[in-house]
């Protein structure tokens, strides 16, 4: 199933996708959306996560800098790594938090592009399925959130993965939180289905670059650390299918870690609002290339054989840059 990015076509296509969302376990392929670029054989986008706080905790300041950098880069779209609305997701399709934390915050002209979003654990604490609703797209046509899906952006494909149901802790120790598991249970078959679908999509992909986006980290030295369920179940699939980047949020920081067994780069961009100062796990990990415990976001620029990743702080200052030639598979 392939959709174009025109608003009318996207809305019609989204209606169909949502109608079959609860039948995910029976689907052989992930929903796919075509995201045209500017035709100059480049792809540029921003990544932000853990942001939706009605402008508080410097969310508005991060949004301002995203707008500035987005204009400078002439970005094609924005990727959100989840925890889109705090503290407990949306209450429903008419929750004003959608406008107060999204539409009214990301107002820069450069950010009036498609936003592709996944759910985080905080989103599951509310009405998770409200974020899939076509009514939100009627309120703001930039919004597109599904459980797991693929974005074909010409020289790259982005594979968005619903990682929250993989984490056993949310089921065994929910504490005082109530999670919206509609469409997810039985969880073992649901997560197995996601893995099958992602593996199939990766194997079929002929994109120059393969980028996987999820909420939870595979590797992190932040507060939550590695997500062991993803290390055991998802990481082998990524390694076997030549994935270049794994991008996540969840830890409220910015970080860059190399994989020790493949060219995969683990990139955390979960600093869209509230950050956790000083909350870092002790590590002797030689693969850690960058860690920052403040607010900010990340940019990605791709051409056929070259990628450049840049992390920015709340003032728009460059904190860390990493680039690689795909032909050489060596950092520069």
C-alpha positions as CSV (number, residue, x, y, z in Angstrom):
1,X,0.0,0.0,0.0
2,X,1.5,3.3,-1.1
3,X,0.3,6.8,-0.5
4,X,1.4,10.2,-1.9
5,X,2.0,13.2,0.3
6,X,-0.7,15.5,-1.2
7,X,-3.1,16.5,1.5
8,X,-6.2,15.2,-0.2
9,X,-4.7,11.9,-1.1
10,X,-3.0,11.5,2.2
11,X,-6.3,12.1,4.1
12,X,-8.1,9.5,2.0
13,X,-5.3,7.1,2.4
14,X,-5.1,7.6,6.1
15,X,-8.8,6.8,6.4
16,X,-8.1,3.4,5.0
17,X,-5.0,2.8,7.1
18,X,-6.8,3.6,10.3
19,X,-9.7,1.4,9.3
20,X,-7.4,-1.6,9.2
21,X,-5.1,-0.5,12.1
22,X,-6.5,-3.0,14.6
23,X,-6.0,-5.8,12.0
24,X,-2.2,-5.1,12.1
25,X,-1.4,-8.7,13.0
26,X,-3.0,-9.9,9.8
27,X,-1.1,-7.5,7.5
28,X,1.7,-8.7,5.4
29,X,3.2,-5.3,4.8
30,X,3.5,-2.1,6.8
31,X,1.6,1.0,5.5
32,X,3.8,3.0,3.2
33,X,3.8,6.7,2.5
34,X,5.7,8.4,-0.3
35,X,7.4,11.6,0.8
36,X,8.6,13.6,-2.3
37,X,11.8,15.6,-1.9
38,X,12.9,18.7,-3.8
39,X,14.3,16.8,-6.7
40,X,17.9,17.8,-6.0
41,X,18.9,14.3,-4.8
42,X,19.1,15.3,-1.2
43,X,17.0,14.7,1.9
44,X,16.9,16.9,4.9
45,X,14.8,16.6,8.0
46,X,14.7,17.3,11.7
47,X,14.2,14.9,14.6
48,X,12.6,15.8,17.9
49,X,11.2,13.7,20.7
50,X,9.5,13.9,24.2
51,X,8.2,17.4,23.5
52,X,4.4,17.9,24.2
53,X,4.2,20.2,27.2
54,X,2.2,23.2,26.0
55,X,5.4,25.2,25.5
56,X,6.8,24.6,29.0
57,X,10.2,23.3,29.9
58,X,11.7,25.2,27.0
59,X,9.6,23.4,24.4
60,X,8.8,26.8,22.8
61,X,12.5,27.8,22.7
62,X,13.4,24.4,21.1
63,X,10.6,24.9,18.6
64,X,11.9,28.4,17.7
65,X,15.4,27.0,17.0
66,X,13.9,24.2,15.0
67,X,12.2,26.7,12.8
68,X,15.4,28.7,12.3
69,X,17.5,25.6,11.4
70,X,14.7,24.2,9.4
71,X,14.6,27.3,7.2
72,X,18.3,27.3,6.8
73,X,18.3,23.7,5.7
74,X,15.1,23.9,3.7
75,X,13.9,20.6,5.4
76,X,11.6,18.1,3.7
77,X,9.8,16.9,6.9
78,X,10.0,16.4,10.7
79,X,10.2,13.1,12.5
80,X,8.9,12.7,16.1
81,X,10.3,10.0,18.2
82,X,7.3,9.8,20.6
83,X,6.0,11.0,23.9
84,X,4.1,13.5,21.8
85,X,1.8,14.7,24.6
86,X,2.5,14.8,28.3
87,X,1.9,13.6,30.9
88,X,-0.7,11.1,29.8
89,X,-1.2,11.4,26.1
90,X,-4.4,12.8,24.7
91,X,-7.7,12.3,26.4
92,X,-9.5,12.0,23.1
93,X,-9.7,13.5,19.6
94,X,-11.0,16.8,20.9
95,X,-8.3,17.2,23.6
96,X,-7.1,20.9,23.4
97,X,-3.6,19.5,24.3
98,X,-3.1,18.7,20.6
99,X,-3.3,22.3,19.6
100,X,-1.7,23.7,22.7
101,X,1.4,21.4,22.5
102,X,1.7,21.0,18.7
103,X,-0.2,23.4,16.4
104,X,0.4,26.5,18.6
105,X,4.0,25.7,19.3
106,X,5.6,24.7,16.0
107,X,4.5,27.8,14.0
108,X,7.6,28.6,12.0
109,X,7.1,28.5,8.2
110,X,9.8,25.9,7.8
111,X,8.0,23.5,10.1
112,X,4.8,23.6,8.1
113,X,5.8,20.3,6.5
114,X,4.7,16.8,7.1
115,X,5.3,15.4,10.7
116,X,5.7,11.7,11.0
117,X,5.2,10.4,14.5
118,X,5.3,7.3,16.6
119,X,3.8,6.7,20.0
120,X,5.8,6.8,23.2
121,X,4.9,5.2,26.6
122,X,3.3,8.4,27.8
123,X,1.1,8.5,24.7
124,X,-0.1,5.0,25.6
125,X,-1.2,6.3,29.0
126,X,-4.0,8.3,27.4
127,X,-6.3,7.5,24.4
128,X,-3.5,6.1,22.2
129,X,-5.8,5.6,19.2
130,X,-6.9,9.3,19.3
131,X,-3.5,10.2,17.8
132,X,-4.3,8.0,14.7
133,X,-7.6,9.9,14.1
134,X,-8.2,11.6,10.8
135,X,-9.9,14.4,12.8
136,X,-6.5,15.5,14.0
137,X,-5.4,15.8,10.4
138,X,-8.4,18.0,9.7
139,X,-7.2,20.3,12.6
140,X,-3.6,20.2,11.4
141,X,-2.7,18.6,8.1
142,X,0.9,18.2,9.1
143,X,0.1,15.5,11.6
144,X,0.5,11.8,10.8
145,X,0.9,9.2,13.5
146,X,0.4,5.4,13.2
147,X,1.8,2.5,15.2
148,X,4.3,1.2,12.6
149,X,4.8,2.4,9.0
150,X,7.3,3.2,6.3
151,X,8.1,6.5,4.7
152,X,9.7,6.3,1.2
153,X,11.7,9.5,0.9
154,X,13.4,8.6,-2.4
155,X,17.0,8.1,-1.5
156,X,16.1,6.9,2.0
157,X,13.3,4.8,3.7
158,X,12.3,5.4,7.2
159,X,10.8,2.5,9.2
160,X,8.8,3.8,12.1
161,X,8.4,1.1,14.8
162,X,5.9,0.9,17.7
163,X,8.4,0.0,20.5
164,X,6.3,0.5,23.7
165,X,4.5,-2.9,23.6
166,X,8.0,-4.6,23.6
167,X,8.8,-3.3,27.1
168,X,7.6,-5.9,29.6
169,X,7.8,-3.5,32.5
170,X,4.7,-1.6,31.4
171,X,2.6,-4.7,31.6
172,X,4.1,-6.2,34.8
173,X,4.6,-3.0,36.8
174,X,2.2,-0.4,35.5
175,X,2.2,1.4,38.9
176,X,-0.6,4.0,39.0
177,X,-0.7,4.3,35.2
178,X,-3.4,3.0,33.0
179,X,-2.2,2.1,29.5
180,X,-4.4,1.9,26.4
181,X,-3.5,-1.5,25.0
182,X,-6.4,-1.6,22.5
183,X,-5.2,-3.2,19.3
184,X,-2.0,-4.5,21.0
185,X,-3.1,-7.6,22.8
186,X,-2.2,-10.4,22.8
187,X,1.1,-8.6,23.1
188,X,3.3,-11.6,22.1
189,X,1.6,-12.1,18.8
190,X,1.5,-8.3,18.2
191,X,5.2,-7.7,18.8
192,X,6.1,-10.8,16.7
193,X,4.0,-9.4,13.9
194,X,5.8,-6.1,14.1
195,X,9.1,-7.8,13.9
196,X,8.0,-9.9,10.9
197,X,6.6,-6.8,9.1
198,X,9.7,-4.7,9.8
199,X,12.0,-7.5,8.6
200,X,10.0,-8.0,5.5
201,X,10.0,-4.2,4.7
202,X,13.8,-4.0,5.3
203,X,14.5,-7.0,3.1
204,X,12.4,-5.5,0.3
205,X,13.8,-2.0,0.6
206,X,16.2,-0.9,-2.2
207,X,16.8,2.5,-0.6
208,X,20.3,4.0,-0.5
209,X,19.8,4.6,3.2
210,X,17.7,2.7,5.8
211,X,16.7,4.5,8.9
212,X,14.6,3.0,11.7
213,X,12.7,5.2,14.2
214,X,11.3,4.1,17.5
215,X,10.6,5.7,20.9
216,X,12.8,3.5,23.0
217,X,16.5,3.4,22.8
218,X,18.4,0.3,21.8
219,X,21.6,1.7,23.2
220,X,21.7,4.6,25.7
221,X,23.7,5.9,28.7
222,X,20.8,8.1,29.8
223,X,18.3,7.5,32.6
224,X,16.5,4.5,31.0
225,X,19.6,2.9,29.4
226,X,19.4,0.1,26.9
227,X,16.0,-1.4,26.2
228,X,16.9,-5.1,26.6
229,X,13.9,-6.4,24.8
230,X,14.9,-4.4,21.7
231,X,18.5,-5.4,22.0
232,X,17.4,-9.1,22.0
233,X,14.6,-8.9,19.4
234,X,14.9,-5.9,17.1
235,X,18.7,-5.3,16.9
236,X,19.5,-8.6,15.2
237,X,17.1,-7.7,12.4
238,X,18.6,-4.3,12.0
239,X,22.1,-5.7,11.8
240,X,21.1,-8.4,9.3
241,X,19.4,-5.9,6.9
242,X,22.0,-3.2,6.6
243,X,20.3,-0.5,8.6
244,X,22.3,2.7,8.8
245,X,20.7,4.7,11.7
246,X,18.4,3.8,14.6
247,X,16.8,7.0,15.9
248,X,14.9,7.2,19.2
249,X,13.7,9.4,22.1
250,X,12.6,8.2,25.6
251,X,15.7,9.4,27.4
252,X,15.5,13.2,27.7
253,X,18.8,13.9,26.2
254,X,20.8,13.9,23.0
255,X,23.4,11.2,22.3
256,X,25.3,9.3,19.7
257,X,26.6,5.7,20.1
258,X,28.3,3.5,17.6
259,X,27.2,-0.2,17.3
260,X,30.2,-2.4,18.1
261,X,29.2,-5.1,15.5
262,X,27.8,-3.2,12.6
263,X,27.8,0.3,10.9
264,X,24.6,1.2,12.8
265,X,24.6,4.5,14.6
266,X,22.3,4.9,17.6
267,X,21.0,8.4,17.8
268,X,18.8,9.7,20.7
269,X,16.8,12.9,20.2
270,X,14.5,13.0,23.2
271,X,15.2,16.5,24.4
272,X,12.3,18.4,23.0
273,X,11.2,19.9,26.3
274,X,12.0,18.6,29.8
275,X,15.6,17.4,30.2
276,X,17.1,15.4,32.9
277,X,20.3,17.2,34.0
278,X,23.0,15.0,35.3
279,X,21.0,11.8,34.9
280,X,23.6,9.6,33.1
281,X,24.6,6.0,33.8
282,X,28.2,5.3,34.5
283,X,29.8,3.7,31.5
284,X,33.1,2.8,30.0
285,X,31.4,2.3,26.6
286,X,34.1,3.2,24.0
287,X,31.3,3.4,21.5
288,X,29.8,6.5,23.1
289,X,30.6,9.5,20.8
290,X,28.4,12.2,22.3
291,X,26.0,12.8,25.3
292,X,24.2,16.0,26.3
293,X,21.8,16.3,29.2
294,X,20.0,19.5,28.1
295,X,17.2,20.4,25.6
296,X,17.6,20.3,21.9
297,X,17.0,18.4,18.7
298,X,18.8,16.8,15.7
299,X,19.1,17.3,12.0
300,X,19.8,14.7,9.2
301,X,21.1,15.5,5.8
302,X,21.5,12.8,3.2
303,X,22.8,12.6,-0.3
304,X,23.4,9.3,-2.2
305,X,26.7,8.4,-0.6
306,X,27.0,10.8,2.4
307,X,25.2,11.5,5.6
308,X,25.6,14.3,8.1
309,X,24.1,14.4,11.6
310,X,24.0,17.5,13.7
311,X,22.8,18.0,17.3
312,X,21.7,21.4,18.5
313,X,20.9,22.8,21.9
314,X,18.1,25.1,23.0
315,X,20.0,28.1,21.7
316,X,20.5,26.6,18.3
317,X,24.2,26.1,18.9
318,X,25.9,23.1,17.3
319,X,26.8,20.5,19.9
320,X,28.0,17.6,17.9
321,X,28.4,16.8,14.2
322,X,29.1,13.4,12.7
323,X,29.4,12.5,9.0
324,X,30.0,9.4,7.0
325,X,30.7,8.3,3.4
326,X,28.6,5.2,2.7
327,X,31.1,4.0,0.2
328,X,33.9,4.0,2.8
329,X,31.8,3.2,5.9
330,X,34.2,5.3,7.9
331,X,33.5,8.3,10.1
332,X,35.0,11.6,9.1
